[in-house]
Each structure stands twice: as C-alpha cells, then as structure tokens.
Amino acid sequence: MPSLAELFPGVRTDEPLSRHSQFGVGGPADWFFSAPTVESLAEVVAAATSMGIPVTPIGAGSNTLILDRGVRGLVVQLAHKEVNMTAEGLLVSAGTMMPRLALDAARQGFSGLSFGIGVPGSTGGSIRGNAGAFGSEIAGLLVQCEVLDTRGNSRTISAEECEFGYRDSRFKRDWIDLMIVSGTFTVGRSDPHVLQQEVKAIQQQRKASQPYGIRSLGSVFKNPEGDYAGRLLEAAGMKGMVLGGAQVSPVHANFIVNVRHARAADVLALLELGRERVSRQFGVTLEPEIVVMGEKD
Ligand SMILES: Cc1cc2nc3c(=O)[nH]c(=O)nc-3n(C[C@H](O)[C@H](O)[C@H](O)COP(=O)(O)OP(=O)(O)OC[C@H]3O[C@@H](n4cnc5c(N)ncnc54)[C@H](O)[C@@H]3O)c2cc1C
C-alpha cells in the first residue's frame, strides 16, 4: 500500500514541528500537511483516517508546546486565508491570522475584531480556545463555524452549540476530532480611522505589559476566579526563574520565554514548579492555558 506522502505529494514526512511552533521547539511529525484548500484538507484527512493514522490539527502554533519527541501520525494545518462579507456575517477561513483580521477589519470599517491584534494565532485555533483580550472574546462575535470530521465530511455548528466559556469550548472536550475550517462573525460598522487608532492603542498596551519580540507561548495558565495567574506566580518567586533554555519572563510571570534553545522539557519543569509553589503557598490550583501536544518521554 502506498504511503500517505506517496499518495499526496504535498504531505511531508518527518517534518520538524519546531518550524510550526511560535515558541520554536518540538520534535517531528510523522507526516505534515499544510492544506491550500478545504477540499485538499478533507481529502488528506479522510485518507489518513482510512489508513488508521491519527490526525492532529495545528494553527499558528502560538498556544501549543510541542513535546521534544514530536507528534505521531499526521499533523494538518489549513493554510487557506480568506475573509468575505456574507449575509450571515464576516466569513473568515480558519487559517487567517487574528492580527491580520483585526487590521483588515479596521481598514474596512468592521468593528468588534480589534482585540485580535493581540492574539498571534489563527482564527481556527482562536475559535477552539475562545481567545480573547481587552474585554472581547470570540464567543461574543461568532455566529457559526464550519468543521470537518476525520472522514472529511463538513457540517455547520452554531455558536450556542460550542458552549463557550473562559478560554474554553466543546472543541476541547466533546469535539477533539473536529477541525474548524471557517468561522462567521457578527460585526458592526464604524469609522475606519477610529478603528485603526483602536487597534494601534491595543498593540501599544500589549507591548508595554507583555514580553515582546521574544518567543513565548502567551499566557501559560488561565487566571483563577477573582485573581491573576501572573500575580500569584510573581508572589511565589517565579518571575525571572531560568531552567535550561526557558525562563519565566521578567516582564510578566505568566509568560515563559525561550531564551536559549529551550526544550519542551524545560518549559514543563518550570510549569510544574510554578504550579506547585502557587498551590503550596496560596492553596490555588492553576490550570494550564497552553496546549501540550505530542508523544511524552
Ligand atoms: C505573545 C502571545 C500573546 C498571546 N495573547 C493572547 C491573548 O491576549 N488572548 C488569548 O486568548 N490568547 C493569547 N495567546 C495565545 C494564542 O495566540 C491563542 O490561544 C490563539 O487563539 C491560538 O491559536 P493558534 O492558531 O496559534 O493555535 P495553536 O497553538 O496552533 O493550537 C492550539 C490548539 O488548537 C487546536 N487547533 C488549532 N487549529 C485548529 C482548527 N482549525 N480546528 C480545530 N482545532 C485547532 C490545536 O490542535 C491545539 O490543540 C497569545 C500567545 C502569544 C504567543
């Protein structure tokens, strides 16, 4: 039987996933496919499933710690980027980056999406995790999304069905096998100049309060009810701590940055230490916001 890479020339073998993680770490995927269209994605995913090969989606890799041994099976990414106004709302392909969406929406006078300038992920990954910033989140804007199952069949899911919560949705629980291929967002109309100023202001606030221009995974932990993970981690003495090539950011204690060829193991060790210290000192159990993907040591 021909292998997946022989059947589909676009499928790469032993692809280093560090190339697809914004943190810049991670071992190889057995197979990797960056799909130019939804149709090609459906075809490759269906073929992999019929061959018994597990399929894992990845977006922009901005929220994912890929383990040093990599990911077994096929890792897929939707490269297709498109934004169109439809009768239901703004239809955005899952591969579209949130900052690009924020900038384009502002330029065209569509309001509501400016927060996306601070979320360096894809629209698909952001729907799954109900990404949010500055008081706005995906849940407040999404009308519906289109998904593919592992057999390559598509269907439409309404926002209500997604059961969004704080950085949470059913895609993390009941629908781990579904791949989001697009989302439709409800947007308002506003002066493009005002919106562009709004985007700029959010970006500046980001630069002032978070590590900037260095590889990170975004917020490592979710904020616990009524408190901030960053405050607790700082109070527990984690700020600036270095393990191997990873460091708890000296700017914001809920960020881990890649200072010197970090390995996933360095990040996991820092994560565990922070969790353990906060639990011991404050009785609060921090829940990771980042996704840990791949084969464990
Ligand atoms: C500097 C920095 C700042 C950040 N600030 C914020 C912030 O303000 N607010 C916020 O919410 N987040 C923030 N993040 C985290 C991150 O950008 C978001 O969580 C983003 O939505 C993740 O999108 P992604 O495409 O990178 O997902 P990935 O990291 O690629 O994937 C995350 C998870 O989603 C799954 N997935 C990816 N694409 C799909 C798809 N199409 N269908 C189904 N599942 C999929 C993956 O399998 C994985 O489990 C920040 C990250 C960084 C590095």
The ligand as an SDF file (V2000), in Angstrom:
LIG
                    3D

 53 58  0  0  0  0  0  0  0  0999 V2000
    2.7280   36.6480   22.6860 C   0  0  0  0  0  0  0  0  0  0  0  0
    1.4040   35.9330   22.7900 C   0  0  0  0  0  0  0  0  0  0  0  0
    0.2920   36.6380   23.2310 C   0  0  0  0  0  0  0  0  0  0  0  0
   -0.9530   35.9850   23.3360 C   0  0  0  0  0  0  0  0  0  0  0  0
   -2.0390   36.7030   23.7770 N   0  0  0  0  0  0  0  0  0  0  0  0
   -3.2460   36.0910   23.8350 C   0  0  0  0  0  0  0  0  0  0  0  0
   -4.4160   36.8270   24.2630 C   0  0  0  0  0  0  0  0  0  0  0  0
   -4.3900   38.0070   24.5500 O   0  0  0  0  0  0  0  0  0  0  0  0
   -5.5900   36.1520   24.3350 N   0  0  0  0  0  0  0  0  0  0  0  0
   -5.6980   34.8340   24.0110 C   0  0  0  0  0  0  0  0  0  0  0  0
   -6.7990   34.3000   24.0790 O   0  0  0  0  0  0  0  0  0  0  0  0
   -4.6110   34.1320   23.6230 N   0  0  0  0  0  0  0  0  0  0  0  0
   -3.4020   34.7220   23.5200 C   0  0  0  0  0  0  0  0  0  0  0  0
   -2.2990   33.9950   23.1210 N   0  0  0  0  0  0  0  0  0  0  0  0
   -2.4240   32.5560   22.8570 C   0  0  0  0  0  0  0  0  0  0  0  0
   -2.7530   32.1860   21.4100 C   0  0  0  0  0  0  0  0  0  0  0  0
   -2.3380   33.1770   20.4800 O   0  0  0  0  0  0  0  0  0  0  0  0
   -4.2290   31.9140   21.2420 C   0  0  0  0  0  0  0  0  0  0  0  0
   -4.6310   30.8960   22.1060 O   0  0  0  0  0  0  0  0  0  0  0  0
   -4.6000   31.5440   19.8040 C   0  0  0  0  0  0  0  0  0  0  0  0
   -6.0010   31.5830   19.6810 O   0  0  0  0  0  0  0  0  0  0  0  0
   -4.0940   30.1540   19.4130 C   0  0  0  0  0  0  0  0  0  0  0  0
   -4.2580   29.9980   18.0120 O   0  0  0  0  0  0  0  0  0  0  0  0
   -3.2270   29.0970   17.1910 P   0  0  0  0  0  0  0  0  0  0  0  0
   -3.7020   29.0680   15.7860 O   0  0  0  0  0  0  0  0  0  0  0  0
   -1.8410   29.5490   17.4050 O   0  0  0  0  0  0  0  0  0  0  0  0
   -3.4640   27.6900   17.8840 O   0  0  0  0  0  0  0  0  0  0  0  0
   -2.4000   26.5220   18.0160 P   0  0  0  0  0  0  0  0  0  0  0  0
   -1.4300   26.8560   19.0870 O   0  0  0  0  0  0  0  0  0  0  0  0
   -1.8520   26.1750   16.6840 O   0  0  0  0  0  0  0  0  0  0  0  0
   -3.3460   25.3400   18.5040 O   0  0  0  0  0  0  0  0  0  0  0  0
   -3.9850   25.4040   19.7580 C   0  0  0  0  0  0  0  0  0  0  0  0
   -4.9420   24.2140   19.8780 C   0  0  0  0  0  0  0  0  0  0  0  0
   -5.9860   24.3680   18.9290 O   0  0  0  0  0  0  0  0  0  0  0  0
   -6.0560   23.2470   18.0620 C   0  0  0  0  0  0  0  0  0  0  0  0
   -6.3620   23.7900   16.7400 N   0  0  0  0  0  0  0  0  0  0  0  0
   -5.6320   24.6680   16.0120 C   0  0  0  0  0  0  0  0  0  0  0  0
   -6.2710   24.9720   14.8720 N   0  0  0  0  0  0  0  0  0  0  0  0
   -7.4270   24.2640   14.8830 C   0  0  0  0  0  0  0  0  0  0  0  0
   -8.5140   24.1390   13.9640 C   0  0  0  0  0  0  0  0  0  0  0  0
   -8.5500   24.8130   12.8250 N   0  0  0  0  0  0  0  0  0  0  0  0
   -9.5230   23.3140   14.3010 N   0  0  0  0  0  0  0  0  0  0  0  0
   -9.5200   22.6230   15.4630 C   0  0  0  0  0  0  0  0  0  0  0  0
   -8.5200   22.6890   16.3640 N   0  0  0  0  0  0  0  0  0  0  0  0
   -7.4960   23.5040   16.0660 C   0  0  0  0  0  0  0  0  0  0  0  0
   -4.6830   22.5770   18.1370 C   0  0  0  0  0  0  0  0  0  0  0  0
   -4.7940   21.1810   17.8920 O   0  0  0  0  0  0  0  0  0  0  0  0
   -4.3000   22.8620   19.5770 C   0  0  0  0  0  0  0  0  0  0  0  0
   -4.8880   21.9040   20.4150 O   0  0  0  0  0  0  0  0  0  0  0  0
   -1.0550   34.6220   22.9990 C   0  0  0  0  0  0  0  0  0  0  0  0
    0.0630   33.9160   22.5280 C   0  0  0  0  0  0  0  0  0  0  0  0
    1.2900   34.5760   22.4210 C   0  0  0  0  0  0  0  0  0  0  0  0
    2.4820   33.8080   21.9070 C   0  0  0  0  0  0  0  0  0  0  0  0
  1  2  1  0
  2  3  1  0
  2 52  2  0
  3  4  2  0
  4  5  1  0
  4 50  1  0
  5  6  2  0
  6  7  1  0
  6 13  1  0
  7  8  2  0
  7  9  1  0
  9 10  1  0
 10 11  2  0
 10 12  1  0
 12 13  2  0
 13 14  1  0
 14 15  1  0
 14 50  1  0
 15 16  1  0
 16 17  1  0
 16 18  1  0
 18 19  1  0
 18 20  1  0
 20 21  1  0
 20 22  1  0
 22 23  1  0
 23 24  1  0
 24 25  2  0
 24 26  1  0
 24 27  1  0
 27 28  1  0
 28 29  2  0
 28 30  1  0
 28 31  1  0
 31 32  1  0
 32 33  1  0
 33 34  1  0
 33 48  1  0
 34 35  1  0
 35 36  1  0
 35 46  1  0
 36 37  1  0
 36 45  1  0
 37 38  2  0
 38 39  1  0
 39 40  1  0
 39 45  2  0
 40 41  1  0
 40 42  2  0
 42 43  1  0
 43 44  2  0
 44 45  1  0
 46 47  1  0
 46 48  1  0
 48 49  1  0
 50 51  2  0
 51 52  1  0
 52 53  1  0
M  END
$$$$
